[in-house]
Structure formats: C-alpha cells, structure tokens
C-alpha cells in the first residue's frame, strides 16, 4: 500500500490514530486485535521535490522521528497500536523525496526504508525502558505488543530471554498467566495485593 501511494506521486504528511474499535466486539482467543485505526494523510508530492542520499534520509529521520513519536505517545493511543502508527512519521520523511539513493546509486525501496525506520523505532523505544529492571521491561514489551491478549508461550519466552528474565519467574510472582502453552499479562483485578520479587512458587 505504501509503495502504491508513493509511486502515485503522494507524500504522507500526517498520521492520525483514531479509536475505532468497539469494546464489545468478538475476537478469537490469541488474536492481537488493534483498538485504533491509523489514518495516513496524503498530499501530492511537490514537483520540486529533491533527490537525496541514504545518509540525508537517515539524518532527517533521526531529527524528526523522536518529536513525532513523543506527540503520538501524548495522543492517548493504545500502546499495542503505537508501533504500527509510529511508521507513519518515518515513511512521511521518506515519501517527501522524489528519490532516495543508496550508496551504489540505486533507488531505495519502501521495504529498505521501513527497515531503517524500524531500526530507529527500536532505538527510541529501547532507550525509554533502559532504566527499569528486566522483569518490568518484559511486561512493558508484552503490553506494547499484545496488551492483555493471549500470546503463545514460545513467542513470550523469546521476548523474556531477550530481556534477561523468564516467563516462569513472572508467572510464579503472580504477574503473568502461563498455562496450556498460553501466556498473558494479568489485569489489575487479577494481580495479588503484594508481589514478592524473591518468591517464584515454581
């Protein structure tokens, strides 16, 4: 879709997260349902749009992406939807140029641009939770990607290993539900009154 928009001569000039999901909707177990729709605002690219290099694109991306992400976070968008909506400001930088040239002179593809944008997003979000402990980082990552929906144990375990902790540890502390191959964060009402970090009950 993004490639078609850009090839048609449009630039993405805005990203509007809109809460559109009905709270009573029925979803299948394990489904990571988005609660927002991400509206991309497009305008015809200027006829005077210039061609830039890969370095120019990355420099502009680093300069503009962080304030755009901060604005998105302040817009009360659901954390589970933030990663997808954050692509908008990044592709907006890419789409304003007539062409972005790689080091070998070839034209950068949308796929390559998205890889660079996702790398910058990872740097931004990892920097935000670098000051908290590994268990909390796992909970933040699970909530960001899945909210309170169920995720397969294997997927949750990969995230846990990357954060330096384990699903079993947090399940023993009463922070996660983990049974029959499924994992999910517990909602507030399910949490114990007090969590002892030294108690695992495994």
C-alpha positions, -999 to 999 in steps of 0.1 A, spaced: 0 0 0 28 24 9 46 17 -23 15 24 -43 9 57 -25 45 68 -32 46 56 -68 14 75 -74 32 107 -65 18 112 -30 37 121 2 25 112 36 21 144 56 3 133 87 -6 103 109 -39 103 129 -45 75 153 -83 71 158 -100 50 184 -124 30 162 -128 -5 179 -160 -15 196 -153 -27 232 -180 -54 228 -165 -69 196 -159 -106 195 -124 -118 188 -109 -153 187 -85 -164 215 -49 -154 209 -59 -126 184 -39 -94 188 -67 -70 179 -59 -34 172 -80 -9 191 -72 20 168 -73 28 131 -43 46 118 -53 73 92 -25 84 69 -29 119 55 -15 122 19 -9 151 -4 6 153 -39 43 154 -37 58 188 -47 70 189 -83 102 205 -69 108 175 -45 145 167 -45 165 135 -46 186 128 -16 211 102 -4 207 74 21 227 95 46 205 126 41 174 104 47 187 89 79 198 123 92 163 138 86 147 107 101 168 110 133 160 147 136 122 144 130 112 110 143 116 115 180 94 146 184 68 129 162 68 98 184 65 119 216 35 136 201 19 102 193 25 90 228 7 121 242 -23 114 219 -36 87 242 -32 60 216 -33 24 229 3 11 235 -5 -20 214 -11 2 184 19 26 189 45 6 170 23 5 138 12 41 140 48 52 145 57 40 110 37 70 96 61 98 106 90 78 94 76 70 60 65 106 58 101 116 58 109 91 31 79 99 8 87 137 7 117 130 -15 115 123 -52 140 95 -47 164 83 -20 196 69 -35 216 41 -19 254 43 -17 256 24 -50 233 48 -68 202 26 -69 169 39 -57 159 29 -21 128 7 -19 100 12 5 110 -21 21 145 -8 28 131 24 41 109 6 65 138 -15 78 157 17 86 126 33 102 121 2 124 157 3 135 152 39 146 120 29 164 138 2 182 164 26 194 138 51 206 117 26 225 146 6 240 160 39 252 128 47 271 129 15 292 166 11 297 164 24 333 139 -2 345 146 -38 356 144 -68 332 111 -81 346 95 -47 341 109 -45 305 93 -78 296 59 -66 310 62 -34 290 71 -53 258 42 -77 263 18 -49 269 31 -29 239 28 -58 215 -2 -77 229 -19 -56 256 -39 -82 277 -44 -106 248 -30 -142 249 3 -150 233 18 -184 226 44 -195 252 72 -198 226 68 -162 215 66 -149 251 97 -170 260 117 -155 232 109 -120 244 117 -130 280 151 -143 270 159 -111 251 151 -91 283 172 -114 306 143 -130 325 118 -158 322 81 -164 318 82 -189 346 97 -164 370 70 -138 364 42 -164 364 55 -175 398 53 -139 411 17 -137 400 23 -112 373 16 -134 343 -9 -161 335 10 -190 319 -8 -223 313 -15 -248 285 10 -231 262 -6 -196 265 8 -165 283 -8 -132 290 -5 -103 314 -29 -103 343 -53 -74 346 -54 -52 377 -81 -72 394 -62 -105 390 -29 -92 405 -21 -102 441 -22 -75 467 16 -76 471 42 -92 448 73 -106 464 102 -105 439 120 -132 457 91 -157 456 86 -178 425 64 -207 436 76 -228 407 
